[in-house]
């Protein structure tokens, strides 16, 4: 398991070299191979909806909308937005190198859910969501329900210190209910 974030050629903006590298990891982990969410004895296949695609600004190849979502974050400054997906909920996002350079941690986190430092909790506030939190690397993966047997990889991102206590409280609340 690689603990260090990836080294990118340019952390300030999207570029062809890094997109190729990042998409190669995403494709291997979620399109070419199955990703599994295992909760107890129940196994769920995780989908990234590979046929729901957006144009890539660097080539004619389209990339899945989930890929773009994972390497971007919500951006309130409209001048900084650069997500190539045209949908309303996606176009208000901007490239985030701290998310992008941890793309390889997503599958690692899912594959190592039994590790002591990986915590799991579930919330259903109208949208059932699984949280898989790597407390050692301050990293979280979010998975939402699509149906009974499939789950959608929603996003993953570093947990900054100002949010750490929030996730601790949510985890504790979940554990108290069980």
Secondary structure, 3 states (H helix, E strand, C coil): CCCCCCCCCCCCCCCHHHHHHHHHHHHHHHHCCCEEEEECCEEEEEECCCCCEEECCCCCCEEEHHHHHHCEEECCCCCCCCCCCCCHHHHCEEECHHHHCCHHHHHHHHHCCCCCCEEEEEEECCCEEEEEEECCCCEEEEEEECCCCEEEEEEEEECCHHHHHHHHHHHHHHHHHC
